[in-house]
Amino acid sequence: MDNNEKNLILFGLRVKHLRTVKEDISLRELAKRCDVEHSKIGKIEKGQIKIQLPTVFELAKGLSVHPRELFDFEFNIPK
């Protein structure tokens, strides 16, 4: 697994944390709050797909957080 894959997983875990701990909402509820399908959110949370910046903005909107909060995790940076 390379660093990009690890970062996708960490990003997904952060989204899931904000969804379940901060907001306590389901995938379907988050999907209603933003313009992202619930199945895609599930794949994002598992680090299975790459996403584009507009999706980051939609997730932040749906979670009522600033987009930078989605990146509040320790990045894997190549040495």
C-alpha positions in Angstrom: 0.0 0.0 0.0 1.5 3.4 -1.0 1.2 6.7 0.9 -1.6 8.0 -1.3 -3.7 4.9 -0.5 -2.9 5.3 3.2 -4.0 9.0 3.1 -7.2 8.1 1.4 -8.0 5.6 4.2 -7.1 8.2 6.9 -9.2 10.8 5.1 -12.1 8.4 5.1 -11.7 7.5 8.7 -11.8 11.3 9.5 -15.0 11.7 7.5 -16.6 8.7 9.3 -15.4 10.1 12.7 -17.0 13.5 12.0 -20.2 11.8 10.8 -20.6 9.4 13.6 -19.1 11.2 16.6 -19.7 14.9 15.9 -22.9 14.7 14.0 -24.2 11.3 14.9 -25.9 10.8 11.5 -26.2 8.0 9.0 -24.7 7.8 5.6 -28.1 8.5 4.1 -28.6 11.6 6.3 -25.2 13.0 5.3 -26.1 12.3 1.6 -29.3 14.3 2.1 -27.2 17.2 3.5 -24.8 17.3 0.6 -24.7 16.5 -3.1 -23.0 13.1 -2.7 -24.7 9.7 -2.9 -24.7 7.6 0.3 -22.9 4.7 -1.5 -20.1 7.0 -2.6 -19.8 8.3 1.0 -19.4 4.7 2.2 -16.6 4.1 -0.3 -14.9 7.4 0.7 -15.0 6.4 4.4 -13.4 3.1 3.5 -10.7 4.8 1.4 -11.8 2.9 -1.7 -12.1 5.8 -4.1 -10.3 9.0 -4.9 -12.3 12.2 -4.6 -12.2 15.6 -6.1 -12.1 19.0 -4.3 -15.8 19.7 -5.0 -16.7 16.5 -3.1 -14.6 17.6 -0.2 -16.5 20.9 -0.1 -19.8 19.0 -0.3 -18.8 16.7 2.6 -17.7 19.7 4.7 -21.1 21.4 4.0 -23.0 18.2 5.0 -21.0 17.8 8.2 -21.2 21.6 9.0 -17.4 21.9 9.3 -14.7 23.9 7.5 -13.0 21.7 4.8 -9.7 21.8 6.7 -11.3 19.8 9.5 -11.6 16.9 7.1 -7.8 16.9 6.7 -7.1 16.9 10.5 -5.0 13.7 10.5 -1.4 12.7 10.2 -0.4 12.5 6.6 1.8 9.8 5.3 4.5 11.7 3.4 7.2 9.9 1.5 10.7 10.2 2.9 
